[in-house]
């Protein structure tokens, strides 16, 4: 279930994946912001 308590787990996973693919810091930050925004919206409105 998507709950805000899982946000840190999700962003940690995304950050690990971004690092393993060698994503630049600036792009990784943008990705994390987008993932967080989408996840929070899902938790609040879905």
Backbone as CSV, one residue per row, in Angstrom:
resi,resn,N_x,N_y,N_z,CA_x,CA_y,CA_z,C_x,C_y,C_z
1,UNK,0.841,-1.173,0.000,0.000,0.000,0.000,0.895,1.248,0.000
2,UNK,0.510,2.245,-0.734,1.276,3.497,-0.814,0.920,4.389,0.375
3,UNK,1.870,4.530,1.279,1.696,5.443,2.412,2.929,6.334,2.478
4,UNK,2.749,7.522,3.028,3.858,8.470,3.103,5.033,7.924,3.902
5,UNK,4.781,6.975,4.791,5.860,6.377,5.577,6.844,5.614,4.687
6,UNK,6.429,5.220,3.508,7.274,4.462,2.577,8.119,5.363,1.676
7,UNK,7.967,6.676,1.794,8.672,7.598,0.901,10.189,7.437,0.985
8,UNK,10.739,7.341,2.184,12.189,7.189,2.327,12.686,5.888,1.691
9,UNK,11.917,4.848,1.838,12.282,3.564,1.226,12.307,3.689,-0.295
10,UNK,11.300,4.331,-0.841,11.214,4.513,-2.286,12.351,5.381,-2.815
11,UNK,12.579,6.519,-2.179,13.632,7.411,-2.672,15.012,6.778,-2.512
12,UNK,15.200,5.987,-1.468,16.459,5.270,-1.309,16.697,4.297,-2.446
13,UNK,15.642,3.576,-2.819,15.731,2.631,-3.933,16.035,3.352,-5.240
14,UNK,15.328,4.443,-5.495,15.540,5.202,-6.734,16.956,5.768,-6.770
15,UNK,17.439,6.255,-5.636,18.790,6.806,-5.574,19.845,5.725,-5.845
16,UNK,19.649,4.543,-5.291,20.565,3.426,-5.557,20.584,3.075,-7.036
17,UNK,19.412,3.027,-7.644,19.326,2.722,-9.081,20.010,3.808,-9.903
18,UNK,19.778,5.049,-9.566,20.394,6.168,-10.289,21.912,6.094,-10.177
19,UNK,22.407,5.781,-8.998,23.851,5.655,-8.795,24.418,4.497,-9.601
20,UNK,23.711,3.380,-9.625,24.212,2.214,-10.360,24.259,2.470,-11.863
21,UNK,23.422,3.368,-12.358,23.431,3.733,-13.774,24.347,4.918,-14.066
22,UNK,24.958,5.471,-13.021,25.887,6.577,-13.201,25.227,7.897,-13.548
23,UNK,24.018,8.098,-13.068,23.297,9.338,-13.347,24.000,10.524,-12.685
24,UNK,24.111,11.608,-13.422,24.734,12.821,-12.882,23.944,13.331,-11.680
25,UNK,24.630,14.002,-10.780,24.014,14.491,-9.541,22.805,15.369,-9.822
26,UNK,22.934,16.302,-10.755,21.831,17.219,-11.065,20.618,16.458,-11.599
27,UNK,20.852,15.496,-12.473,19.749,14.703,-13.026,19.145,13.792,-11.965
28,UNK,19.987,13.248,-11.096,19.490,12.391,-10.021,18.581,13.199,-9.097
29,UNK,18.978,14.430,-8.778,18.152,15.286,-7.935,16.797,15.538,-8.584
30,UNK,16.792,15.852,-9.873,15.535,16.070,-10.588,14.650,14.833,-10.582
31,UNK,15.269,13.684,-10.767,14.520,12.424,-10.729,13.900,12.205,-9.360
32,UNK,14.675,12.434,-8.309,14.161,12.232,-6.954,13.015,13.187,-6.631
33,UNK,13.113,14.413,-7.099,12.025,15.383,-6.883,10.757,14.914,-7.593
34,UNK,10.907,14.461,-8.833,9.744,13.998,-9.601,9.112,12.764,-8.968
35,UNK,9.928,11.829,-8.520,9.413,10.611,-7.881,8.687,10.963,-6.590
36,UNK,9.292,11.847,-5.801,8.647,12.249,-4.549,7.302,12.916,-4.812
37,UNK,7.266,13.811,-5.768,6.013,14.513,-6.090,4.927,13.539,-6.534
38,UNK,5.292,12.624,-7.420,4.318,11.646,-7.911,3.834,10.750,-6.773
39,UNK,4.748,10.286,-5.935,4.376,9.387,-4.846,3.470,10.076,-3.830
40,UNK,3.803,11.297,-3.470,2.973,12.041,-2.510,1.573,12.260,-3.087
41,UNK,1.491,12.586,-4.362,0.181,12.765,-4.998,-0.621,11.470,-4.983
42,UNK,0.039,10.355,-5.242,-0.656,9.067,-5.198,-1.188,8.809,-3.797
43,UNK,-0.345,9.034,-2.797,-0.766,8.783,-1.414,-1.932,9.673,-1.000
44,UNK,-1.931,10.896,-1.443,-2.966,11.837,-1.003,-4.268,11.744,-1.794
45,UNK,-4.175,11.478,-3.085,-5.358,11.614,-3.937,-5.843,10.341,-4.599
46,UNK,-5.099,9.266,-4.514,-5.532,8.031,-5.180,-6.356,7.171,-4.265
